[in-house]
């Protein structure tokens, strides 16, 4: 009977991973991508907030965080929600407590930076410091109706070839580069070929195997594509969707069928280097 009931149920039409139909934190970039103890790390984010809703985000970082990210004190978080009601002295005390708990910042309105603890690699052997440890970044992005929680790992090491973030060249529409700061207008229901490419070559780095052997490896970039309207499909022989492109691609080309409804839509290409580094290009496109 249970099997018959299951067979009779129809799964709901779930949105594709590339469809921006809700609050999303798409990518986080740490600079430097692989800091050393004592370094100051700054963060930027690629996020999508539907309907220009009012939003806020709170950022915490810590070393050796577990799979659930940094442990956040509920009482501190409650005080942060009502920070505008505190006296200057209370606000200063709260800020100091937040910093001690790993508070990186809040947006909009604040720069996001984390001072990696100077003792982050204490207790490791010299060989182990080359591999290092991971810090955890915990980000809560919220609107009145939705909340997105994201955890990002930040490698901290003394690697001889530390990671650097990849950069993405300006997107091309039908072979023509598009200025990221310019206003772009396209026709509704049009098939546009969108191309993204790395700036430069994938990075080479030194890797120590579990047997202690040293190897020189090359990063294998992968791409994620997103749009808030229309449809995306891969150009070429790829059989998977644009959010799951094969690794090792220095460039990627997709067909974007623009929406039928006029308006302003988001289109973004994100590249991951496989070692925690990220880069992206985002466009807000006017469909007429």
C-alpha positions, 0 to 999 in steps of 0.5 A, a space after each residue: 500500500 505504501 509503495 502504491 501511495 508513493 507511486 501515486 504522488 507527484 513530486 512538486 516542480 522544484 526550481 533549478 539550482 540556477 533559478 534565482 527565485 528566492 533569497 540566495 547567498 551565491 558566493 563569498 570571496 575571502 581576500 587573501 583566499 588562504 591567509 596566514 596567522 595574523 593576517 587581516 582577511 576581508 570578505 565580499 559576497 555575491 547575493 540575490 535579494 528578490 524584489 529589492 527587499 530590505 535585507 541585512 546580514 551578520 558575519 562571524 568567523 572562528 578557527 576550527 569551527 565544526 560542520 555547523 560553523 561558529 558557535 553563536 551566543 543566542 544572548 549576544 545575537 538577541 542584543 544585536 537585534 536590538 542594538 539601536 535601543 542600547 546606551 553608548 556604553 552598552 553598545 560599546 560593551 556589546 561590540 567588544 563581546 561580539 568581537 571576542 566571539 568572532 564578529 566580522 561585521 554586519 551589512 549593509 553599512 559595515 566593512 567585513 574583516 577578520 583578523 586571523 588569530 596569531 596562534 591559529 596554527 599553534 600545536 601543529 608540526 612544521 609539516 602540518 602548518 603547510 596544510 594548515 587548518 580551516 577557519 569557519 565563516 558563518 553568514 546569516 542573510 535575512 529579509 523580513 520573509 526569509 533567512 539564508 544561512 551559509 558556512 564557508 571554510 577559509 584555509 589558514 596555512 603557511 603553504 609555500 604556494 598559498 591560494 589566490 582567488 580567480 578573476 573572471 573577465 567581463 562577460 560576452 554577449 554574442 561575442 561582444 564584451 559587456 562593461 559590468 558597470 554599463 546598462 545592458 538592454 536586450 529583447 524579450 524572448 531572445 536567445 543570447 550566447 553568454 560567455 565567461 572566461 578566467 583572467 589568466 591561467 589556472 593556478 599551479 600549487 604544491 600538494 603534499 600527499 598522505 605518503 609525504 610526497 610533494 606534487 605540483 598540481 594545477 587547479 581545475 576551475 568549475 562554473 556556476 551560472 544563475 539568472 532571475 529570469 528566462 532559462 539557461 542551457 549549456 552550449 556544446 556537449 555538456 549534459 548537466 545543468 549550468 550549476 554543475 559544469 565539469 571541472 577543469 574549464 577555463 571558460 564556459 558558454 551558455 545560451 540564455 533565453 531572455 524572459 518574455 516579461 519586460 523588466 530588470 533581471 540578474 545574470 551571474 557567472 561564478 567560478 570556483 577554483 576547487 581550493 576555496 577561491 572564488 570569482 564572479 561577474 554579475 549583470 543586471 540586464 534590462 529586458 525590453 
